[in-house]
Amino acid sequence: MPDFLGIDTSNYTTSAAIYSYEKNEIRQNKKLLPVKKGECGLRQSDAVFHHTNQLGDVLKELLLNTGDIRAVGVSARPRNIEGSYMPCFLTGKTAAEIITYTCGANLYYTSHQAGHIAAALYSCGRTDLFDRKFIAFHVSGGTTDCLLCTPDDEEILNVQNFSGSLDLKAGQAVDRIGVMLGLDFPCGKELEKLADKSDRKFKINIKLKGNDCCLSGLENKCRKMYQDGESREDISKYCLDFIGRTLTAMTTAAIEQLGELPVVYAGGVMSNRYIRSMLEKYPDAYFAEPDFSCDNAAGVALIAAEKYRRNVMK
C-alpha cells in the first residue's frame, strides 16, 4: 500500500511526515528554527535561510525508511484564502515539487492551517469529521482563529473564519511575555512550568467584541505585573488563565451561533495542559496530543492521502 509525504515549512519549524495508508500510522521528523536569545521570532528571510539548511536533514531520515510514495502534500501558504502568503512556505513548496518531478508522485497543495486541523483530527481519532461539519480552533503564534469547517471535495476541508483576535495572537502573547520573563523562544513549555508553581487565583473579566477577542491588553497587564515586581510564576499563570478564559468565551459564542457541533482544538498553544483543562468542560470537544498540536507536517500528509484516495483510488 502507498505512503504519503507531507512537508511544512512554517515560521517556527521545519517539518516532514510520512502517512502509511495501510497502517494508518504517521512518522514525522521536525526541527525548530533557531532564534537568538531575547528575540521573539525570525524575519522571513532568516526563516527561508534556516529552512533551506534544515529541510534536507529532516527529509533524509524519513525518505530512507519509507516505501512507495504515491503523493506529496505541502503547505504552500498560511490559509486557504485569496492573498494568503508567507515566503517561508516557498522552501517546502519547491522541495515538494522537485520530489514529485523526480519520483512521479502526485502533488497536492494545502495550507498550514488546514494541516494543523487535519493533524488534530488524526491525533484525537476523529478523521470521520472530514465528512461532517465541525468547529475548529487554530491557536498559535500567528493565529487565534475560530473556524467553521465543512467537507470539501477539492480541499478536503472548507475552512471559514467565524471569529478571531483583532490584535495580538495567543502564541505571540505567550512568547512576548515569556521572553520578558527571560525564557527562550518559543516559550510555551517553560511558561507552563512556571504557571504550575503558582497557586494565585485571578478575577478576570473577558469581554468579546462581537465574537472576536483582543489580547494586547494581556501583554500590557503582564508587563505591568513584571514592573511591579510580581513573581514570574504568577505572571505566567495570569497569562495562561487569560488566554484560557478568552478561548472559553469564544467557544461558547461559536456553539450558541453555529450549533452544538464537535469542537476541535489545534495549534501550538493548545498543547498547553492548563488551557486545555479549562476547555474540557464542553461535551463534544477534542484535543490533539502535543506532538500533533505544535507545528508539524502530519496533517499535510494526511490531506495528501485523502486527496489521492478521492481522486485516484476511487
C-alpha positions in Angstrom: 0.0 0.0 0.0 1.2 3.5 -0.7 2.8 6.0 1.6 2.2 9.8 1.5 4.7 12.5 2.3 3.9 15.8 3.9 6.1 18.9 4.1 5.5 22.1 6.1 8.0 25.0 6.5 6.3 27.4 8.9 7.9 30.4 10.6 8.7 28.2 13.6 9.6 24.6 12.4 10.9 22.6 9.5 8.6 19.6 9.4 8.1 16.4 7.3 5.9 13.4 7.8 5.0 10.1 6.2 1.5 8.7 6.4 1.2 5.0 5.9 -2.3 4.3 4.4 -2.2 0.6 5.2 -1.3 1.0 8.9 -3.0 4.4 9.4 0.3 5.5 11.1 2.3 8.7 10.9 6.0 9.1 11.3 7.3 12.6 11.5 10.5 14.5 11.8 10.9 18.2 12.6 13.4 20.8 13.7 12.8 24.2 15.3 14.2 27.2 13.6 17.0 28.8 15.7 16.1 32.0 17.4 18.6 34.2 19.2 18.2 34.7 23.0 15.9 37.5 23.8 14.2 37.6 20.4 10.5 36.6 19.7 10.8 35.1 16.3 12.5 35.4 12.9 12.4 37.6 9.8 11.0 35.8 6.8 14.4 36.0 5.0 16.1 34.3 8.0 13.3 31.7 8.2 13.8 30.8 4.5 17.5 30.5 5.0 17.2 28.1 8.0 14.6 26.0 6.2 16.9 25.7 3.3 19.6 24.5 5.6 17.4 22.1 7.6 15.0 20.6 5.2 17.4 18.1 3.7 18.3 16.6 7.0 14.6 16.5 8.1 13.6 14.7 4.9 16.6 12.3 4.8 15.6 10.1 7.7 12.0 9.7 6.6 12.8 9.1 2.9 15.4 6.4 3.7 12.9 4.4 5.6 9.7 4.6 3.5 8.1 2.7 0.7 6.3 3.7 -2.4 5.4 7.4 -2.2 2.2 7.9 -4.2 1.6 11.6 -3.4 3.3 14.5 -1.7 1.4 17.2 0.1 2.8 20.6 1.0 1.5 23.6 2.9 2.1 26.3 0.3 0.5 29.2 2.2 -0.8 30.0 5.7 -4.5 29.7 4.9 -6.7 28.6 2.0 -7.9 32.1 1.2 -7.0 34.5 -1.5 -3.9 36.5 -0.9 -2.6 34.3 1.9 1.2 34.3 1.6 4.4 33.9 3.6 7.8 33.4 1.9 8.9 30.7 4.4 6.4 28.3 2.8 8.2 28.6 -0.6 11.0 26.4 0.7 8.7 23.5 1.3 6.8 24.1 -1.9 9.9 24.0 -4.0 11.2 20.8 -2.3 7.8 19.1 -2.8 7.7 20.0 -6.5 11.3 18.6 -7.0 10.4 15.4 -5.2 7.3 14.8 -7.3 9.0 15.6 -10.5 11.7 13.1 -9.6 9.6 10.1 -8.4 6.5 10.7 -10.5 4.2 11.1 -7.5 1.1 13.2 -7.4 1.5 16.7 -5.8 -1.2 18.3 -3.7 -1.1 21.8 -2.2 -2.8 22.7 1.0 -2.5 25.3 3.8 -0.6 25.4 7.1 -3.9 26.0 8.9 -5.7 23.0 7.2 -2.7 20.8 8.1 -3.0 21.8 11.7 -6.7 20.9 11.8 -6.1 17.6 10.0 -3.3 16.7 12.4 -5.6 17.3 15.3 -8.3 15.1 13.8 -5.9 12.3 13.4 -4.5 12.7 16.9 -7.8 12.7 18.6 -9.2 9.8 16.4 -11.8 11.9 14.7 -10.9 11.7 11.0 -14.5 10.9 10.4 -15.1 14.7 10.7 -13.6 15.1 7.3 -17.1 14.2 6.2 -19.0 16.3 8.7 -19.4 19.9 9.8 -17.5 20.9 12.9 -15.9 23.9 14.7 -12.1 24.2 14.9 -9.8 26.5 16.8 -6.4 27.2 15.4 -4.4 28.8 18.2 -0.8 29.5 17.6 1.9 32.2 17.1 0.2 33.5 14.0 -3.5 32.8 14.6 -6.2 32.8 17.2 -9.0 31.7 14.9 -12.4 30.1 15.4 -13.3 28.3 12.2 -16.3 26.6 10.7 -15.2 23.5 8.8 -17.3 21.7 6.2 -16.5 18.8 3.8 -14.9 19.9 0.5 -14.2 17.5 -2.4 -11.3 19.6 -3.7 -9.7 20.9 -0.5 -10.9 18.2 1.9 -11.7 20.9 4.4 -13.6 24.1 3.6 -12.4 26.4 6.4 -14.3 29.6 7.0 -13.5 32.2 9.7 -16.1 32.7 12.4 -14.1 34.8 14.8 -10.5 35.6 15.9 -8.2 38.0 17.6 -8.4 41.6 16.5 -4.8 42.3 17.6 -2.2 40.2 19.3 -2.4 36.4 18.7 -2.3 34.0 21.7 1.0 32.5 20.7 2.5 35.9 20.3 1.3 36.9 23.8 2.9 33.7 25.3 6.2 34.3 23.6 6.4 38.0 24.2 5.6 37.6 27.9 7.9 34.6 28.1 10.8 36.4 26.6 10.1 39.3 29.0 10.5 36.8 31.9 13.8 35.6 30.5 12.6 32.4 28.8 13.9 31.0 25.5 11.7 31.3 22.4 9.3 29.5 21.8 8.2 30.0 25.4 5.1 27.8 25.8 6.5 24.8 27.7 8.6 26.9 30.1 5.8 29.3 30.8 3.5 26.4 31.6 6.1 25.0 34.1 6.3 28.4 35.8 2.5 28.7 36.0 2.2 25.3 37.6 4.1 26.7 40.6 1.6 29.4 41.2 -1.5 29.0 43.4 -2.7 32.5 42.8 -6.4 33.0 41.9 -7.3 35.8 39.5 -10.5 37.6 38.8 -10.5 38.1 35.0 -13.5 39.5 33.1 -13.3 38.7 29.4 -15.2 40.9 27.0 -15.6 39.9 23.4 -16.1 42.4 20.6 -18.9 40.7 18.8 -17.4 37.2 18.6 -13.8 38.4 18.4 -11.3 38.9 21.1 -8.5 41.3 21.9 -5.2 40.2 23.6 -3.0 43.2 23.5 -4.3 44.2 27.0 -3.0 40.9 28.3 0.6 41.8 27.3 0.2 45.2 28.9 -1.2 43.8 32.1 1.7 41.2 32.4 4.3 43.9 31.7 2.8 46.0 34.5 2.9 43.0 36.8 6.5 42.5 36.0 7.4 46.1 36.6 5.6 45.9 39.9 7.8 43.0 41.0 5.2 40.3 40.9 6.6 36.7 40.6 7.3 35.1 37.3 5.1 32.2 38.4 2.1 34.4 39.0 2.6 36.4 35.7 2.8 33.1 33.8 -0.4 31.8 35.4 -2.2 35.1 34.7 -1.2 34.9 31.0 -2.4 31.3 30.6 -5.6 31.9 32.6 -6.5 35.0 30.5 -6.0 33.0 27.2 -7.9 30.0 28.5 -10.9 32.2 29.6 -10.8 34.0 26.3 -11.0 30.8 24.3 -13.8 29.6 26.6 -15.8 32.7 25.8 -15.1 32.3 22.1 -16.1 28.7 22.2 -19.4 29.4 24.0 -20.2 32.1 21.4 -19.5 29.8 18.5 -21.6 27.0 19.8 -24.5 29.4 20.6 -24.5 30.7 17.0 -23.3 27.8 14.9 -25.0 25.0 16.8 -23.8 22.2 19.1 -21.2 20.9 16.7 -18.0 19.0 17.6 -15.2 21.4 18.6 -11.6 20.5 17.7 -8.6 22.5 19.1 -5.4 22.7 17.1 -2.2 24.7 17.1 0.8 25.0 19.3 -0.9 26.9 22.1 -3.4 24.1 22.5 -0.6 21.8 23.7 -0.8 23.7 27.0 -2.4 21.4 29.7 -3.7 24.3 31.8 -5.6 25.9 28.9 -6.9 22.5 27.8 -8.3 21.8 31.2 -10.4 24.9 31.0 -12.0 23.8 27.7 -12.6 20.1 28.5 -15.9 21.0 30.1 -17.5 21.1 26.6 -19.0 17.6 26.0 -18.0 17.3 22.3 -14.5 18.9 22.5 -11.4 17.2 21.1 -7.7 18.0 21.5 -4.5 16.9 19.6 -1.7 15.5 21.6 1.3 17.9 22.0 3.3 16.4 19.1 0.4 17.0 16.8 -0.5 20.4 18.3 2.7 22.2 17.6 3.8 22.9 14.0 4.0 19.6 12.1 3.6 18.1 8.6 1.4 15.2 9.8 -1.9 16.8 8.8 -0.4 17.8 5.4 0.5 14.2 4.7 -3.0 13.1 5.7 -4.7 15.6 3.4 -2.5 14.4 0.6 -3.7 10.8 1.3 -7.3 12.0 1.3 -7.0 13.8 -1.9 -5.3 10.8 -3.5 -7.9 8.4 -2.2 -10.7 10.6 -3.6 -9.2 11.5 -6.9 -7.1 8.4 -7.9 -8.2 5.4 -5.8 -12.0 5.9 -6.3 
